[in-house]
Amino acid sequence: MIYIFKGAQSICSLPGYICKGCGEACSRLNCKPCQDVCVNCGSAVTHFFERPLSTFVISAFLCVGASLYSSTLAMGDDADACNFRGDVAPMTYVGAQVCVAVVFLFFAPYLQRAVWTTIMESLKEDPDKKVDPVESKDADAPEKVRIRKETVQEAFRKVFLEDFFVLAIFLVLFANAGLSSYVQVDPDCQMPGKPYGTSLPKGMLASCAVYTFFYYCCTCCANKVEIERSEVPELGQPLRTSDNLEP
């Protein structure tokens, strides 16, 4: 699974690498403003995907888009063919889905930011004991360090146990998934892209559960967070790649 996540991160980071390449091309043309814009945009994209939960944010945006689209279709005349049945009125259910989608849209980047802020605050205390050097085949590439899995997992634990907003959103996702189980529509309307899309609330909850498991309970993802060494100014002398390298 970790190779799938790493592959997804690499693919999503392609726009950032392309922007950096454009910046290098602009430097050869002595176009300083374009170079700065391209390099800064590229760095922002690649740094975003270096952080935990970057692919979760992207998947959350896709779920939100699909949910809002299905809710829009549910307000049209084609929704009658879905034979909506349940303890709530169709428009009440649609309104609940729109509200949850909007909340989820802000929740995903908030969760990523909360975890990342906790990690960086933790690195201020004994950073040399919380990172390991990363070997690079490119001598000109910026030196990178790998944040140890214990630091990443501790950040997740702290956010999930101490951030009441995160806990509240998880409860909302549980309640919304339960609501979708109490309503019934024809099989064609259960999938995204159709009116109501009753499978989407379960998908939102499942995505949170999967990413939580792989970062908080499993070391396969928590052990793969790499950042540039310059992002941790509290580090001492440059780390030697022969020390403390994990297999």
C-alpha positions in Angstrom: 0.0 0.0 0.0 2.9 2.4 0.8 4.1 2.1 -2.8 0.6 3.1 -4.0 0.7 6.1 -1.8 4.2 7.1 -2.8 3.3 6.6 -6.5 0.2 8.8 -6.1 2.3 11.5 -4.4 4.9 11.4 -7.2 2.2 11.7 -9.9 0.5 14.6 -8.0 3.8 16.3 -7.6 4.5 16.4 -11.4 3.0 19.9 -11.8 5.5 21.1 -9.2 8.4 19.5 -11.0 7.2 21.0 -14.3 7.0 24.5 -12.7 10.5 24.1 -11.4 11.7 23.0 -14.8 10.0 26.1 -16.3 11.8 28.2 -13.7 15.2 26.8 -14.8 14.3 27.5 -18.4 13.4 31.1 -17.5 16.7 31.5 -15.7 18.6 30.8 -18.9 16.5 33.5 -20.6 17.4 36.0 -17.9 13.7 36.3 -17.0 14.0 36.8 -13.2 10.3 37.5 -12.4 9.1 34.4 -14.4 11.8 32.3 -12.8 10.8 33.3 -9.3 7.1 32.7 -9.9 7.7 29.2 -11.4 10.2 28.1 -8.8 8.0 29.3 -5.9 4.9 27.6 -7.4 6.8 24.4 -8.0 8.3 24.4 -4.5 4.8 25.0 -3.0 3.3 22.0 -4.8 6.2 19.6 -4.1 6.4 20.6 -0.4 2.6 20.1 -0.1 2.9 16.5 -1.3 5.9 15.8 1.0 3.6 16.3 4.0 1.4 13.6 5.5 -2.2 13.4 4.3 -1.5 15.2 1.0 -3.3 12.5 -1.1 -6.1 12.5 1.5 -6.7 16.2 0.8 -6.9 15.5 -2.9 -9.3 12.5 -2.4 -11.4 14.6 -0.1 -11.8 17.3 -2.7 -12.8 14.7 -5.2 -15.4 13.3 -2.8 -16.8 16.8 -2.1 -17.1 17.6 -5.8 -18.9 14.3 -6.5 -21.2 14.9 -3.5 -22.1 18.4 -4.5 -22.7 17.2 -8.1 -25.0 14.4 -7.0 -26.9 16.7 -4.7 -27.4 19.1 -7.6 -28.8 16.3 -9.7 -31.1 15.3 -6.9 -32.8 18.7 -7.1 -33.7 18.1 -10.7 -36.6 16.2 -12.3 -34.4 13.1 -13.0 -34.2 12.4 -9.3 -37.8 11.0 -9.4 -36.4 7.9 -11.2 -34.2 7.0 -8.2 -37.3 6.1 -6.1 -35.9 7.7 -2.9 -37.2 6.0 0.2 -36.4 6.6 3.8 -37.3 8.2 7.1 -36.2 11.7 5.9 -37.5 13.8 3.1 -35.4 13.8 -0.1 -34.6 17.5 0.2 -33.7 17.1 3.8 -31.2 14.4 2.9 -29.8 16.5 0.1 -29.4 19.5 2.4 -27.5 17.4 4.9 -25.2 16.1 2.2 -24.4 19.7 1.0 -23.6 20.8 4.6 -21.4 17.8 5.2 -19.6 18.2 1.9 -18.8 21.9 2.7 -17.5 20.9 6.2 -15.4 18.1 4.7 -14.0 20.5 2.2 -12.4 22.6 5.0 -11.8 19.7 7.3 -9.3 17.8 5.0 -6.7 20.7 4.8 -7.3 21.6 8.4 -6.4 18.0 9.5 -3.3 18.0 7.4 -2.2 21.4 8.7 -2.9 20.4 12.3 -0.8 17.3 12.0 2.0 19.1 10.2 2.1 21.9 12.7 2.3 19.4 15.5 5.2 17.6 13.8 7.2 20.8 13.2 6.6 21.9 16.8 7.9 18.5 18.0 11.0 18.8 15.9 12.0 21.9 17.7 12.8 19.7 20.7 15.8 17.5 20.1 15.4 17.5 16.3 18.6 15.4 15.8 16.9 12.5 17.6 13.7 12.7 15.5 15.0 12.6 12.0 17.3 10.4 9.9 19.4 11.4 6.9 18.3 10.4 3.4 20.7 9.2 0.7 20.4 11.0 -2.6 21.9 10.0 -5.9 21.8 13.7 -7.0 24.7 15.5 -5.4 23.2 18.9 -6.3 19.8 18.1 -4.8 18.9 19.7 -1.4 19.7 17.5 1.5 16.7 15.7 2.9 15.9 14.1 6.2 13.3 11.5 7.0 11.1 12.2 10.1 11.0 9.2 12.3 7.8 7.3 12.5 7.4 7.8 16.2 7.3 11.5 15.7 4.7 11.3 13.0 2.5 8.8 14.9 2.8 10.9 18.1 1.6 14.0 16.1 -1.5 12.0 14.9 -2.2 10.8 18.4 -2.0 14.3 19.8 -4.3 15.8 17.1 -6.9 13.1 17.4 -7.0 13.1 21.2 -6.7 16.9 21.8 -8.3 18.6 18.9 -12.1 18.6 19.5 -12.8 19.9 16.0 -11.3 16.8 14.5 -13.3 14.6 16.9 -16.5 16.5 16.1 -16.0 16.1 12.3 -15.4 12.3 12.7 -18.7 12.1 14.7 -20.4 14.0 11.9 -19.1 11.6 9.3 -20.2 8.7 11.3 -23.7 10.2 11.7 -23.9 11.0 8.0 -22.8 7.5 7.0 -25.5 6.2 9.3 -28.1 8.5 7.7 -27.2 7.2 4.2 -27.8 3.7 5.4 -31.4 4.5 6.4 -32.4 5.8 3.0 -32.8 3.7 -0.1 -32.6 4.5 -3.8 -32.4 2.4 -6.9 -28.9 0.8 -7.4 -28.1 3.2 -10.2 -28.4 6.2 -7.9 -26.1 4.8 -5.2 -22.9 5.6 -7.1 -21.3 9.1 -7.5 -22.4 11.1 -10.6 -26.1 10.1 -10.0 -28.8 11.8 -8.0 -28.3 11.3 -4.2 -25.1 9.1 -4.5 -25.8 7.4 -1.3 -22.4 5.6 -1.3 -20.5 8.9 -1.0 -21.0 9.4 2.8 -19.6 6.0 3.4 -16.7 6.8 1.1 -15.9 9.9 3.1 -15.8 8.0 6.3 -13.8 5.2 4.8 -11.2 7.5 3.4 -10.7 9.0 6.9 -10.5 5.6 8.5 -8.0 4.2 5.9 -5.6 7.2 6.2 -5.8 7.2 10.0 -5.0 3.5 10.1 -2.0 3.7 7.7 -0.5 6.8 9.5 -1.5 6.3 13.1 -1.7 2.5 13.5 0.7 1.3 10.7 4.3 2.3 10.2 4.3 1.9 6.4 3.3 5.5 5.8 4.5 7.2 9.0 8.0 6.0 8.2 8.1 7.7 4.7 7.8 11.4 5.5 10.7 13.2 4.0 11.4 17.0 4.0 14.3 19.2 3.1 16.8 19.7 5.9 16.5 23.5 5.6 12.9 23.2 6.9 14.3 22.2 10.3 16.7 25.1 11.2 17.1 23.7 14.7 19.2 20.8 13.4 22.9 20.9 14.2 25.6 20.0 11.8 24.6 18.2 8.5 23.8 14.6 9.2 26.0 12.0 7.7 24.2 9.5 5.5 26.1 6.6 7.1 24.5 7.3 10.5 21.2 6.0 11.6 20.0 5.1 8.2 16.9 3.0 8.2 16.8 0.0 5.9 
